[in-house]
Amino acid sequence: MATETQGSAGQAAEAAPTGMPQLDFATYGNQIFWLLITLVAIYFILSRIALPRIAAVLAERKGTISNDIAAAEDLKAKAGEAEEAYNKALADARVEANRIVAETKAEIKADLDVAMQEADAEIAAMSAEGEKKIAEIQANASESVKEVAKETAKDVVAAMGAKAEARTVTAAVNARLKG
C-alpha cells in the first residue's frame, strides 16, 4: 500500500505543471469566461443596488445642503430685520430718554422757580420784620437817648450849682435833637 500511495502521488506530481496557474495558456479561455461573468455580475450589482443607493445618498445630501443654505439665508434675513428693529427701538428709546430728561429738567426748573419765589417771599418778610425791629430799636434808642440827655443835662446843671426845671431841660434837649 505504501508503494501504491507513493506511485499515485508521484504521477500527480509529474503531471502538474510548474509555475503559476494564471499564466498557463491552457486555462486562459476558462479564466476569461469567469472574468467576464464576474465583471457582468459586479456591473449589475453596482448598477442595480450600490449606485442607486449612492445616488440617493448624494441627492439627499444635496437636498439637505440646499435646505440648510435656504434656512441660513432666511435666518440671515431675519437677523437683518431683527437688527433693524433693534436699531429702531434703540433710537426710539434714545428719543424717549431725551424727552424724559427735558421734561424732568423743566419740572425741576419749575420747582426751583417756585422754591426761589417762596424763598424770596420769606426773605422779604424777614427783611420787613428786621426793618420793623430796627425801627423799634431806633425809636427806643431815641427815647433812651432823650432820657439820658435829660438826666445828664439835669446833673450838669445841678453840678454847676443851678437848679433846672424838667420842662426847660426837656425843651432844650428836644430842640437840640431836632437840629
Sequence and secondary structure as in RCSB ss.txt:
>XXXX:A:sequence
MATETQGSAGQAAEAAPTGMPQLDFATYGNQIFWLLITLVAIYFILSRIALPRIAAVLAERKGTISNDIAAAEDL
KAKAGEAEEAYNKALADARVEANRIVAETKAEIKADLDVAMQEADAEIAAMSAEGEKKIAEIQANASESVKEVAK
ETAKDVVAAMGAKAEARTVTAAVNARLKG
>XXXX:A:secstr
 HHHHHHHHHHHHHHS SS GGG GGGHHHHHHHHHHHHHHHHHHIIIIIHHHHHHHHHHHHHHHHHHHHHHHHH
HHHHHHHHHHHHHHHHHHHHHHHHHHHHHHHHHHHHHHHHHHHHHHHHHHHHHHHHHHHHHHHHHHHHHHHHHHH
HHHHHHHHHHT    HHHHHHHHHHHHH 
